Amino acid sequence: MPITKVYRTFDEINLDLKILKIERDLAYLRFKKDLDQTKESIKPENMIGETPMKIINTLGAFSGPLKSAALTWIFKKLF
């Protein structure tokens, strides 16, 4: 059974309202931070790891059949 708070002045009510607003703002900022971290974690470069991305970036310097052969070999190894 919840305990009902009894207020004696409007100042007490206003103080509780300020506290609740700060708690709400803090919860919103935590949510926003968690959402940003989740967005960051599902980026492709973060999902497949650092090493494969370095290899893919290095292969970007190559062109033509060499690049195709290297990418085919990497994907066969990964999958």
Buried (B, 14 or more C-beta within 10 A) or exposed (E): EEEEEEEEEEEEEEEEEEEEEEEEEEEEEEEEEEEEEEEEEEEEEEEEEEEBBEEBEEBEEEEEEEEEEBBEEBEEEEE
